[in-house]
Amino acid sequence: VGGGGSLQAGLQPPCRCRRATIDEVETDVVEIEAKLDKLVKLCSGVIEAGKAYVTTNRLFVSGVRDLSQQCQGDTVISECLQRFGDSLQEMVTYHMILFDQAQRSVRQQLHNFVKEDVRKFKETKKQFDRVREDMELSLVRNAQAPRHRPHEVEEATGALILARKCFRHLALDYVLQINVLQAKKKFEILDSMLSFMHAQYSFFQQGYSLLHQLDPYMKKLAAELDQLVIDSAVEKREMERKHAAIQQRTLLQDFSYDEPKVEFDVDAPSGVVMEGYLFKRASNAFKTWNRRWFSIQNSQLVYQKKLKDVLTVVVDDLRLCSVKPCEDTERRFCFEVVSPTKSCMLQADSEKLRQAWVQAVQASIASAYRESPDSCYSERLDRTASPSTSSIDSATDSRERSVKGESVLQRVQHVAGNSQCGDCGQPDPRWASINLGVLLCIECSGIHRSLGVHCSKVRSLTLDSWEPELLKLMCELGNSTVNRIYEAQCEGPGSRKPTASSPRQDKEAWIKDKYVEKKFVRRPPSAPAREAPRRWRAQKCQRHHSSPRAHTTRRGKIRMEPVPPSVAALCSGSTEPRFRRDSLFCPDELDSLFSYFDAGAAAAGPRSLSSDSGLGGSSDGSSDVLAFGAGSVVDRVAEEGGCAAPQSGLRLARMAEEMREAEAPPGQPGPLAGSSPTELQFRRCIQEFISLHLDES
């Protein structure tokens, strides 16, 4: 705080570092006062207790050394006290005739310094603390003023301006008093101790040899004191002149728009992006607002109640949160920080500060994503259980082992079209929509998340865990495959696809048209009304029990029997079944097919089947994944039967793999030829299943 430059700092907005320096000075003054009082009392004990001089003098020397430890920051005072204390320790047994000189040089001079200068400083400090509390109270009232009551807002603003002016004036007086006290403290301590040591030199001839070694240092210190007196007088006059000039200028200064300088730096060497006071709404039932010191550092949002309190973490990782202004609250200048586990409502002192905090949080989020390496997020796909059947578990064990050790990001980005965002073309996408099957950049992922989980479910390729089935599904799709469907007719007028540099509004409009409205999907030609599909019910299959294999392979299996046709169908004369099930496959083959589906749910549609499968669908009505790899068995059968339920088809594909492995030689997967009996039988099963069970048209 020392120096004339601190007077200029007195007019600046409250700064954390300057406040910390003032607190250190206040603590130092309190401790020095205690040490000086102790020293004065010890000196009085030397004077009053002549017979106990030796003992009391030792305590005094101890007090001098304590003061030396306290003044470690000032090498001149610390060195002086250390050397004088050592000399006094040697002379503790000498003649005791110093009492009168000690009375005048040490006791009286230091006592006057403590009672006059230090007390004046403490009185100024009380006034400063009182005015500061008034200003903080005005800040609270100004923040609490409702936006719908202009007269209360105007009254609170005027009170805040007056409180700030009063705080500025008293802060100048307080800083001046600190500087004067710091300068005088050095002079008083050194002068009193020097006088006492001269008395020691004069009266203790027996210690002449010891003090003779100290004489050059004392002469040097005396010269420094003389110069210090001159420099202190010059500096005092200069500070008084600056104080008068600044005070005159502040009388004419307008504090109506006096706001702290707003700035943040994501690359700050200290790691603190931005810091300042904010009001925080408590999470209790009363929803009280408290003013706390907030800061953004190390990709975290933290705050503390007092200067030396432990930091409280509000958001542990800014990459997992979002920030938005709040205009629907009673208080002004509010914004909300939302994380996966909680939300925190904050309030700034002005609109400018609110915008700065929102921008600082957004910049910190972007910076945290740029600095996070891919190696920090290795893939963990070990499973203890699977929602699939045991046959599917055994078929996927080999695939799970191959997935381990390879990152999700690298695997998915190797798929065609996944090297860039599927919506704007931004390179290196790190987010994915698991029910749409596309890879996205961070900005497009935020737009997808705003659509709701019923439209798009967003996951991170580096932060979230991925199930093996879901990872395989993402690798089977890819941006190129999905865009061929969702952007099949996007060359029309007014449907220009955005780029990575396009505004967010353009990207948001394109994504809504593409996925919500489905404007660019090629519509199938209108077809004649199809016959209403037959409904099925679960019933014990008596024909199974007549089969010689039924008793050895399974017990109590459920098959689907056709429900009688509707009245409308009977009236129309279309009572003849469209297919003859007994002519297509045997009962055991029917059970093999229906063991992959939930036969207990009568007339289950494709959406419920896909959600039961656990392969990327959801029970909340999310959009199904669009397609599989081109040319697959399920793809060809789906084209023939008109089915577009890929998640249900994924289980059919797994059954095809098992059938292919069963037909191939041992130890070899073997291709399933298009003309093989197994392939033909499988395709006929799928055709009837699609027609009778998954028909939504």
Secondary structure, DSSP 8 states (H G I E B T S, - for coil): --STHHHHHTTS---HHHHHHHHHHHHHHHHHHHHHHHHHHHHHHHHH-STTHHHHHHHHHHHHHHHHHHTTT-HHHHHHHHHHHHHHHHTTTS----HHHHIIIIIHHHHHIIIIIIHHHHHHHHHHHHHHHHHHHHHHHHHHS-TT-HHHHHHHHHHHHHHHHHHHHHHHHHHHHHHHHHHHHHHHHHHHHHHHHHHHHHH-GGGHHHHHHHHHHHHHHHHHHHHHHHHHHHHHHHHHHHHHHHHHHHHT---TT--------TT-TTSEEEEEEEEEE-SSTT--EEEEEEEEETTEEEEESSTTS--EEEES-GGG-EEEEE-SSSSSSEEEEE-SS-EEEEE-SSHHHHHHHHHHHHHHHHHHHHH--GGGS------S--SS-HHHHHHHHHHHHHHTTS-HHHHHHTSTTTTB-TTT--BS--EEETTTTEEE-HHHHHHHHHT-TTT--EEETTTS---HHHHHHHHHS-HHHHHHHHTTT--STT-----TTS-HHHHHHHHIIIIIS-TTS--------------EEEEE-HHHHHSTTHHHH-SS-EEEEE----HHHHHHT--S-S--GGGT--HHHHHHHHTTS-TTSTT--HHHHHHHHTSS--TT---------TT-HHHHHHHHHT---HHHHHHHHHHHHHHHHHHS-TT------TTSHHHHHHHHHHHHHHHHHS---
